[in-house]
Amino acid sequence: MRKSQIHPMPKFFDRYINLVQEENLLVALEQSLEDFADYDFDLLSELGDRTYQANKWTIKEILQHVIDNERIQSYRALRFARQDHTSLPGYDEDYLAKYSHANKRSLDKIKEEFALVRRTTIALFKSFDEEAVLSKGICFNVEISALALGFQLVGHQIHHFKVIEERYLPLLTLA
């Protein structure tokens, strides 16, 4: 389950996959779970429901989006690993965020959900043999392997935490 086994590198998803420094998917998934658990959520809670710009997501909405994406990509990986070659559609992240009701939930509950979902994702990928993880399908009009989808999950988390660091945390110095 090595990043170097991803061929071809899928367009659109590559921007997330390329953020992952770890070569082994299972190690990357485990490390990203640890990174998530070690994050300073007390600092994030100080932001409340503030955003850096109108019509942008709150911290809770971002985290819920990461969870939603993980469920969707894991489902896609499962389908491809089980040799289901049905072309799968994209999804509208703004639509899902609108109806997630993330801002009505506590940050602690969202953190708990993320950890649970990530642990089930790790278990899913541990269940795949090499043939399964290298199986490909079409999603969002792009050919992609179950392996690439796994790396996308880690990179997607990295991407959103960079957005938080660069665009949200500076709001605390403005308060």
NUNUKE-216823 format. One record per atom (N, C-alpha, C, O): z, x, y; residue in three letters. Coordinates in steps of 0.001 Angstrom, whole numbers, padded with zeros to 6 digits, always signed. Example, Ala and Ser with C-alpha at 12.3 -4.5 7.8 and 13.67 -1.06 7.14 Angstrom:
2
+007800+013190-005690ALA+007800+012300-004500ALA+007800+013200-003300ALA+008465+014236-003319ALA+007080+012850-002250SER+007140+013670-001060SER+007870+012900+000030SER+008039+013409+001138SER
This chain:
175
+000000+000844-001186MET+000000+000000+000000MET+000000+000884+001243MET+000931+000861+002048MET-001045+001643+001369ARG-001124+002608+002455ARG-002134+002159+003505ARG-003178+001587+003192ARG-001796+002432+004736LYS-002654+002058+005863LYS-004050+002650+005717LYS-005035+002020+006103LYS-004142+003842+005170SER-005438+004501+004993SER-006344+003756+004004SER-007535+004055+003918SER-005800+002801+003265GLN-006594+002014+002319GLN-007274+000812+002980GLN-008010+000084+002314GLN-007045+000597+004255ILE-007653-000543+004947ILE-009098-000186+005301ILE-009356+000663+006154ILE-010030-000860+004622HIS-011463-000665+004887HIS-012175-001984+004741HIS-012004-002652+003721HIS-012949-002383+005694PRO-013038-001792+007032PRO-011836-002217+007876PRO-011142-003181+007552PRO-011607-001480+008963MET-010542-001873+009892MET-011018-003151+010584MET-012064-003144+011233MET-010276-004235+010456PRO-010750-005517+010983PRO-010688-005614+012513PRO-009679-005280+013134PRO-011782-006075+013094LYS-011814-006295+014543LYS-010761-007326+014914LYS-010402-008171+014095LYS-010278-007263+016111PHE-009224-008087+016680PHE-007861-007685+016135PHE-006945-007420+016914PHE-007708-007634+014821PHE-006433-007284+014192PHE-006130-005795+014329PHE-004972-005388+014233PHE-007163-004977+014552ASP-006973-003531+014647ASP-006048-003138+015789ASP-005349-002129+015705ASP-006040-003929+016852ARG-005186-003581+017991ARG-003702-003610+017618ARG-002897-002914+018236ARG-003343-004392+016636TYR-001964-004421+016145TYR-001751-003373+015055TYR-000765-002636+015077TYR-002676-003312+014107ILE-002554-002379+012982ILE-002428-000945+013490ILE-001641-000163+012956ILE-003197-000603+014513ASN-003189+000764+015036ASN-001884+001137+015737ASN-001647+002317+015996ASN-001042+000169+016046LEU+000262+000457+016641LEU+001278+000958+015619LEU+002291+001555+015985LEU+001009+000716+014351VAL+001955+001067+013285VAL+001795+002544+012945VAL+000711+002981+012560VAL+002866+003306+013085GLN+002844+004742+012801GLN+003054+005035+011315GLN+002519+006009+010785GLN+003822+004200+010660GLU+004147+004397+009240GLU+002901+004151+008392GLU+002132+003231+008671GLU+002701+004964+007365GLU+001537+004855+006482GLU+001768+003853+005345GLU+000817+003230+004873GLU+003013+003691+004903ASN+003329+002824+003772ASN+003768+001452+004289ASN+004691+001349+005097ASN+003098+000406+003815LEU+003380-000940+004322LEU+004814-001378+004065LEU+005465-001889+004975LEU+005318-001195+002864LEU+006676-001665+002565LEU+007710-000937+003409LEU+008677-001541+003873LEU+007508+000351+003606VAL+008413+001117+004471VAL+008300+000593+005913VAL+009309+000439+006600VAL+007076+000325+006362ALA+006867-000181+007725ALA+007541-001540+007917ALA+008163-001781+008951ALA+007422-002420+006938LEU+008064-003742+007033LEU+009582-003606+007073LEU+010243-004255+007883LEU+010131-002771+006208GLU+011584-002556+006183GLU+012069-001937+007494GLU+013085-002357+008048GLU+011333-000932+007987GLN+011722-000259+009227GLN+011657-001223+010404GLN+012526-001193+011275GLN+010641-002074+010442SER+010525-003018+011557SER+011638-004054+011521SER+012052-004552+012568SER+012127-004384+010334LEU+013276-005281+010224LEU+014523-004592+010774LEU+015311-005208+011493LEU+014699-003327+010439GLU+015822-002560+010982GLU+015721-002429+012503GLU+016716-002581+013212GLU+014513-002148+012998ASP+014310-002025+014445ASP+014664-003330+015147ASP+015271-003329+016217ASP+014277-004436+014532PHE+014593-005744+015094PHE+016109-005954+015128PHE+016657-006395+016138PHE+016772-005641+014031ALA+018230-005835+013950ALA+018974-004947+014940ALA+020036-005320+015439ALA+018417-003772+015222ASP+019070-002822+016128ASP+018773-003090+017603ASP+019353-002446+018477ASP+017879-004031+017882TYR+017486-004281+019267TYR+018665-004833+020079TYR+019535-005509+019530TYR+018691-004551+021354ASP+019779-004999+022234ASP+019518-006446+022689ASP+018964-006684+023763ASP+019925-007387+021859PHE+019696-008796+022177PHE+020642-009307+023259PHE+020364-010326+023891PHE+021746-008616+023478ASP+022610-008994+024599ASP+021854-008818+025910ASP+021979-009625+026831ASP+021075-007759+025976LEU+020248-007507+027162LEU+019203-008608+027320LEU+018986-009113+028422LEU+018565-008973+026224LEU+017559-010038+026286LEU+018171-011374+026675LEU+017543-012163+027382LEU+019377-011629+026225SER+020014-012909+026550SER+020288-013027+028048SER+020359-014135+028581SER+020440-011890+028727GLU+020630-011913+030182GLU+019408-012475+030913GLU+019524-012989+032025GLU+018255-012374+030289LEU+017031-012910+030900LEU+017008-014428+030891LEU+016349-015050+031723LEU+017724-015021+029953GLY+017700-016481+029843GLY+016274-016954+029603GLY+015572-016428+028740GLY+015852-017950+030373ASP+014514-018511+030226ASP+013559-018021+031310ASP+012534-018650+031576ASP+013900-016897+031931ARG+013012-016346+032960ARG+011762-015735+032325ARG+011784-015253+031192ARG+010687-015773+033085THR+009453-015115+032683THR+008992-014227+033830THR+009407-014412+034974THR+008142-013275+033523TYR+007680-012346+034553TYR+006578-012935+035419TYR+006234-012375+036459TYR+006020-014075+034987GLN+004918-014703+035707GLN+004848-016164+035272GLN+005255-016506+034162GLN+004338-017010+036134ALA+004193-018429+035789ALA+003318-018575+034541ALA+002383-017805+034322ALA+003643-019562+033750ASN+002891-019896+032535ASN+002939-018818+031457ASN+002055-018759+030603ASN+003948-017975+031488LYS+004166-017006+030423LYS+005349-017473+029585LYS+006161-018281+030036LYS+005437-016966+028384TRP+006487-017386+027470TRP+007823-016755+027821TRP+007887-015666+028391TRP+008881-017460+027470THR+010234-016905+027570THR+010452-015960+026385THR+009634-015901+025467THR+011552-015231+026419ILE+011901-014336+025307ILE+012001-015126+024008ILE+011496-014686+022975ILE+012639-016269+024050LYS+012773-017080+022835LYS+011406-017522+022325LYS+011165-017526+021118LYS+010522-017888+023226GLU+009172-018304+022810GLU+008386-017139+022222GLU+007629-017318+021268GLU+008560-015953+022784ILE+007896-014767+022227ILE+008382-014511+020809ILE+007582-014307+019895ILE+009697-014525+020634LEU+010248-014267+019306LEU+009827-015341+018308LEU+009537-015032+017152LEU+009790-016591+018741GLN+009337-017656+017849GLN+007865-017470+017502GLN+007456-017734+016371GLN+007072-017022+018461HIS+005662-016736+018206HIS+005516-015640+017147HIS+004663-015744+016266HIS+006335-014598+017225VAL+006287-013527+016227VAL+006603-014101+014844VAL+005954-013743+013861VAL+007581-014976+014767ILE+007936-015632+013502ILE+006786-016508+013006ILE+006407-016437+011837ILE+006234-017330+013893ASP+005131-018215+013502ASP+003942-017405+012992ASP+003340-017742+011972ASP+003612-016334+013712ASN+002510-015472+013297ASN+002789-014869+011921ASN+001892-014775+011083ASN+004026-014468+011698GLU+004372-013877+010396GLU+004150-014884+009272GLU+003629-014532+008213GLU+004534-016106+009494ARG+004327-017125+008459ARG+002841-017345+008202ARG+002418-017449+007051ARG+002062-017413+009253ILE+000625-017663+009117ILE-000059-016492+008420ILE-000839-016696+007490ILE+000224-015273+008858GLN-000435-014107+008256GLN+000017-013901+006809GLN-000780-013481+005969GLN+001264-014187+006515SER+001752-014074+005138SER+001057-015090+004237SER+000704-014783+003099SER+000868-016286+004750TYR+000141-017321+003997TYR-001282-016856+003717TYR-001784-016999+002603TYR-001927-016297+004738ARG-003282-015788+004548ARG-003291-014683+003494ARG-004149-014675+002611ARG-002345-013752+003581ALA-002276-012655+002612ALA-002074-013204+001196ALA-002696-012723+000249ALA-001221-014191+001053LEU-000998-014818-000249LEU-002293-015404-000802LEU-002634-015189-001965LEU-003007-016141+000033ARG-004263-016755-000416ARG-005258-015696-000884ARG-005873-015844-001939ARG-005417-014630-000102PHE-006381-013593-000456PHE-005928-012828-001701PHE-006744-012512-002567PHE-004635-012532-001791ALA-004111-011808-002946ALA-004273-012614-004232ALA-004386-012045-005318ALA-004283-013924-004107ARG-004455-014799-005275ARG-005924-015166-005487ARG-006252-016112-006204ARG-006794-014391-004843GLN-008244-014530-005021GLN-008816-015847-004500GLN-009859-016305-004967GLN-008143-016439-003552ASP-008679-017638-002883ASP-009524-017141-001715ASP-009000-016585-000749ASP-010814-017344-001812HIS-011729-016814-000803HIS-012186-017871+000203HIS-013229-017729+000841HIS-011396-018921+000333THR-011672-019929+001344THR-011544-019291+002721THR-010561-018608+003007THR-012531-019512+003563SER-012459-018981+004934SER-011363-019730+005688SER-011352-020960+005735SER-010448-018974+006271LEU-009302-019576+006949LEU-009504-019532+008458LEU-010018-018549+008992LEU-009101-020595+009143PRO-009310-020658+010591PRO-008307-019814+011363PRO-007298-019363+010820PRO-008605-019615+012631GLY-007636-019011+013531GLY-006590-020059+013877GLY-006570-021145+013297GLY-005732-019731+014813TYR-004755-020712+015268TYR-004542-020541+016758TYR-004764-019469+017321TYR-004107-021620+017381ASP-003881-021627+018824ASP-002412-021323+019084ASP-001553-022195+018951ASP-002134-020078+019456GLU-000750-019645+019652GLU-000063-020384+020786GLU+001142-020626+020719GLU-000802-020749+021828ASP-000199-021479+022943ASP+000199-022894+022521ASP+001231-023409+022949ASP-000613-023506+021694TYR-000296-024839+021185TYR+000973-024795+020329TYR+001864-025632+020477TYR+001040-023812+019440LEU+002236-023680+018604LEU+003476-023402+019450LEU+004546-023951+019188LEU+003331-022554+020462ALA+004469-022234+021328ALA+004942-023474+022089ALA+006140-023694+022262ALA+003989-024265+022534LYS+004335-025473+023295LYS+005229-026404+022487LYS+006124-027044+023039LYS+004993-026477+021206TYR+005744-027412+020365TYR+006801-026731+019501TYR+007343-027347+018583TYR+007094-025480+019786SER+008100-024764+018992SER+009526-025147+019372SER+010443-025014+018562SER+009714-025618+020593HIS+011040-025968+021121HIS+012009-024785+021040HIS+013218-024959+020890HIS+011442-023576+021144ALA+012254-022362+021043ALA+013351-022311+022093ALA+014449-021827+021819ALA+013069-022803+023286ASN+014059-022719+024362ASN+015255-023636+024159ASN+016253-023523+024871ASN+015164-024536+023198LYS+016289-025409+022875LYS+017205-024783+021821LYS+018257-025330+021488LYS+016787-023627+021304ARG+017539-022959+020246ARG+018289-021760+020808ARG+017955-021245+021875ARG+019291-021332+020086SER+020015-020131+020510SER+019234-018896+020069SER+018502-018915+019080SER+019412-017845+020822LEU+018787-016579+020471LEU+019286-016101+019111LEU+018524-015518+018340LEU+020545-016340+018816ASP+021100-015953+017517ASP+020396-016663+016360ASP+020129-016045+015329ASP+020097-017936+016517LYS+019409-018686+015456LYS+017978-018173+015262LYS+017482-018110+014137LYS+017326-017811+016357ILE+015970-017271+016261ILE+016000-015903+015582ILE+015146-015606+014746ILE+016976-015073+015936LYS+017140-013772+015282LYS+017359-013942+013784LYS+016767-013229+012972LYS+018205-014882+013433GLU+018505-015152+012019GLU+017241-015586+011275GLU+016987-015146+010154GLU+016457-016450+011912GLU+015220-016917+011291GLU+014241-015761+011098GLU+013614-015645+010045GLU+014110-014914+012104PHE+013204-013774+011980PHE+013583-012915+010777PHE+012724-012569+009966PHE+014852-012574+010657ALA+015298-011711+009566ALA+015013-012352+008207ALA+014589-011669+007274ALA+015240-013640+008097LEU+014984-014349+006849LEU+013489-014351+006518LEU+013098-014077+005384LEU+012665-014659+007509VAL+011214-014685+007288VAL+010719-013291+006912VAL+009905-013151+006000VAL+011203-012257+007608ARG+010757-010890+007294ARG+011163-010495+005885ARG+010392-009846+005177ARG+012359-010876+005471ARG+012784-010538+004104ARG+011888-011235+003072ARG+011572-010648+002037ARG+011484-012460+003340THR+010590-013136+002391THR+009196-012504+002412THR+008520-012459+001384THR+008770-012019+003569THR+007485-011318+003654THR+007535-010034+002827THR+006591-009723+002101THR+008619-009302+002937ILE+008778-008071+002153ILE+008731-008400+000663ILE+008063-007705-000102ILE+009429-009446+000249ALA+009416-009851-001159ALA+008000-010233-001602ALA+007585-009903-002713ALA+007267-010922-000740LEU+005898-011303-001065LEU+005039-010065-001306LEU+004353-009970-002324LEU+005077-009125-000378PHE+004244-007933-000529PHE+004700-007059-001694PHE+003878-006379-002308PHE+005980-007064-002007LYS+006453-006328-003183LYS+005900-006944-004468LYS+005757-006250-005474LYS+005592-008228-004442SER+005078-008895-005630SER+003596-008602-005883SER+003089-008870-006972SER+002906-008056-004890PHE+001473-007775-005035PHE+001255-006438-005736PHE+001914-005446-005426PHE+000333-006427-006675ASP-000115-005151-007219ASP-001242-004623-006328ASP-001602-005262-005340ASP-001797-003462-006675GLU-002807-002842-005802GLU-004051-003718-005661GLU-004600-003840-004566GLU-004490-004316-006738GLU-005671-005178-006666GLU-005423-006347-005711GLU-006284-006690-004900GLU-004251-006947-005813ALA-003931-008101-004966ALA-003873-007706-003490ALA-004440-008393-002641ALA-003189-006603-003186VAL-003009-006224-001795VAL-004325-005790-001145VAL-004485-005891+000071VAL-005257-005310-001956LEU-006555-004899-001412LEU-007570-006038-001377LEU-008676-005870-000863LEU-007199-007193-001923SER-008096-008352-001907SER-008363-008782-000485SER-007492-008728+000383SER-009608-009217-000269LYS-010035-009580+001087LYS-010434-011042+001152LYS-010747-011682+000149LYS-010410-011532+002361GLY-010880-012867+002658GLY-011321-012909+004100GLY-011342-011897+004800GLY-011671-014098+004524ILE-012126-014293+005902ILE-011104-015156+006628ILE-010755-016248+006181ILE-010637-014643+007748CYS-009820-015479+008627CYS-010232-015179+010059CYS-010439-014032+010455CYS-010339-016252+010807PHE-010736-016133+012209PHE-012077-015403+012308PHE-012314-014608+013218PHE-012951-015706+011329ASN-014304-015141+011244ASN-014320-013617+011076ASN-015303-012965+011428ASN-013247-013057+010546VAL-013141-011622+010340VAL-012753-011362+008883VAL-011837-011995+008358VAL-013451-010429+008235GLU-013059-010036+006893GLU-011827-009145+007008GLU-011795-008199+007795GLU-010814-009469+006206ILE-009554-008731+006291ILE-008869-008765+004936ILE-008989-009737+004190ILE-008154-007703+004628SER-007429-007631+003356SER-005992-008102+003541SER-005471-008166+004654SER-005376-008424+002422ALA-003949-008761+002454ALA-003161-007580+003013ALA-002190-007772+003744ALA-003572-006367+002674LEU-002912-005166+003181LEU-002984-005095+004706LEU-001981-004830+005368LEU-004163-005329+005252ALA-004324-005297+006712ALA-003466-006367+007374ALA-002901-006135+008443ALA-003364-007527+006753LEU-002522-008588+007315LEU-001057-008154+007336LEU-000330-008471+008277LEU-000627-007439+006315GLY+000745-006931+006291GLY+000998-005956+007437GLY+002021-006040+008116GLY+000075-005043+007646PHE+000227-004105+008763PHE+000118-004826+010106PHE+000745-004417+011083PHE-000670-005887+010157GLN-000782-006659+011398GLN+000569-007232+011780GLN+000905-007281+012963GLN+001342-007663+010809LEU+002667-008232+011087LEU+003564-007232+011793LEU+004234-007567+012770LEU+003573-006022+011304VAL+004415-004983+011897VAL+003905-004640+013298VAL+004689-004554+014243VAL+002605-004446+013427GLY+002029-004108+014723GLY+002183-005213+015748GLY+002363-004943+016935GLY+002116-006440+015303HIS+002287-007590+016195HIS+003697-007596+016775HIS+003887-007867+017961HIS+004679-007299+015938GLN+006063-007194+016410GLN+006174-006060+017431GLN+006787-006236+018484GLN+005593-004909+017131ILE+005622-003770+018052ILE+004999-004153+019384ILE+005558-003870+020444ILE+003847-004795+019326HIS+003145-005219+020542HIS+004030-006086+021431HIS+004145-005844+022632HIS+004652-007094+020832HIS+005453-008014+021646HIS+006735-007368+022172HIS+007201-007721+023255HIS+007300-006443+021433PHE+008470-005750+021965PHE+008082-004806+023100PHE+008883-004563+024003PHE+006862-004271+023061LYS+006375-003476+024199LYS+006193-004365+025424LYS+006525-003957+026537LYS+005674-005564+025233VAL+005527-006514+026341VAL+006894-006833+026937VAL+007051-006870+028158VAL+007865-007061+026088ILE+009225-007345+026569ILE+009750-006163+027385ILE+010284-006347+028479ILE+009596-004960+026852GLU+010089-003758+027537GLU+009411-003567+028896GLU+010069-003253+029888GLU+008101-003758+028929GLU+007325-003454+030131GLU+007341-004562+031177GLU+007287-004278+032374GLU+007414-005809+030749ARG+007250-006912+031693ARG+008493-007764+031905ARG+008659-008355+032973ARG+009369-007837+030907TYR+010531-008697+031019TYR+011796-007957+031449TYR+012526-008416+032328TYR+012046-006817+030825LEU+013271-006097+031143LEU+013328-005655+032606LEU+014425-005610+033164LEU+012213-005326+033257PRO+012297-005003+034701PRO+012834-006167+035544PRO+013315-005950+036656PRO+012758-007386+035031LEU+013308-008535+035771LEU+014819-008408+035955LEU+015375-008947+036912LEU+015479-007703+035051LEU+016923-007553+035144LEU+017325-006667+036326LEU+018399-006848+036900LEU+016488-005736+036680THR+016790-004874+037830THR+016516-005580+039146THR+016993-005151+040197THR+015740-006674+039094LEU+015414-007439+040302LEU+016478-008482+040616LEU+016524-009028+041718LEU+017333-008752+039633ALA+018330-009831+039790ALA+019457-009421+040708ALA+020375-010206+040947ALA
